[in-house]
Amino acid sequence: MGQIKLQELFVGNSVFKVITENDIKTIYNWRNQDYVRNMMKDSSPIPYKNHQQWFNKIIKNNPLLYFIYYINNRPVGVMNFKIDEKDTKSVEWGFYLGETNLPARTGTKLCSDGIILAKSLDYETITSFVLHKNIKSVKIHENLGFIKYNTDDSCVFYSKDLTK
Ligand SMILES: CC(C)(COP(=O)(O)OP(=O)(O)OC[C@H]1O[C@@H](n2cnc3c(N)ncnc32)[C@H](O)[C@@H]1OP(=O)(O)O)[C@@H](O)C(=O)NCCC(=O)NCCS
């Protein structure tokens, strides 16, 4: 994939900024919280050493696909995009709020701004899988116009066409 020039994107009072080495501890602490882990396919606690290895790989190989989301200058969560190797216009997104004392609908805002971010990066499709038990995330996807195209025992699979 070619280099993406976008380092940050402002959407109203929010901004997505590409992660840097300075974010390593924040992301570790956020991602390891029970309520975040429990909504991921791999919900086991992450040892710091593994996190360091993963983080350094992300920073080196794919730094432009991991963003910290700030609202009014406060870092509150993460949005990331994994490019589909067979269709480089399609990304699978992942997101979470790392902070807890946030106003209702912050997750919805993160995702609707995330759609603007994906469009700004010229992606045409966002795909996603959501654990059945993740009622909030299911609602977010359905409220934002994602189409359910499959389910299995653990997940619902969604996609959204950004060209329409
Ligand atoms: C998923 C997540 C981003 C949602 O953020 P949030 O700010 O809590 O969610 P919102 O306030 O935007 O609520 C989303 C919807 O869920 C509903 N909701 C909120 N709390 C709920 C509850 N306890 N039970 C049922 N629905 C609930 C809201 O009413 C809203 O639906 P509506 O707009 O139709 O009324 C956040 O909880 C999170 O980061 N979770 C852990 C990681 C994760 O699940 N990531 C996504 C993986 S697919």
The ligand as an ORCA input file, in Angstrom:
! r2SCAN-3c Opt
* xyz 0 1
  C     -18.905     -0.072     21.996
  C     -18.587      1.323     22.556
  C     -17.680      2.086     21.575
  C     -19.935      2.045     22.710
  O     -19.712      3.362     23.153
  P     -20.795      4.110     24.050
  O     -20.489      5.568     24.056
  O     -20.890      3.430     25.352
  O     -22.136      3.828     23.221
  P     -23.289      4.834     22.863
  O     -23.639      5.671     24.057
  O     -22.955      5.539     21.593
  O     -24.503      3.827     22.647
  C     -24.677      3.088     21.470
  C     -26.100      2.527     21.494
  O     -26.229      1.572     22.537
  C     -27.302      1.931     23.385
  N     -26.947      1.534     24.743
  C     -26.140      2.169     25.605
  N     -26.053      1.488     26.759
  C     -26.804      0.379     26.598
  C     -27.107     -0.722     27.414
  N     -26.602     -0.841     28.653
  N     -27.908     -1.689     26.921
  C     -28.433     -1.582     25.673
  N     -28.165     -0.563     24.853
  C     -27.379      0.401     25.319
  C     -27.432      3.418     23.234
  O     -28.743      3.853     23.605
  C     -27.136      3.590     21.762
  O     -28.245      3.236     20.948
  P     -29.274      4.344     20.429
  O     -28.429      5.459     19.849
  O     -30.087      3.598     19.409
  O     -30.077      4.803     21.609
  C     -17.889      1.260     23.950
  O     -18.783      0.692     24.878
  C     -16.611      0.451     23.951
  O     -15.561      0.967     23.636
  N     -16.725     -0.858     24.320
  C     -15.578     -1.758     24.454
  C     -14.881     -2.071     23.143
  C     -15.828     -2.440     22.038
  O     -16.872     -3.036     22.257
  N     -15.456     -2.064     20.791
  C     -16.245     -2.391     19.615
  C     -15.921     -3.764     19.149
  S     -16.968     -4.214     17.761
*
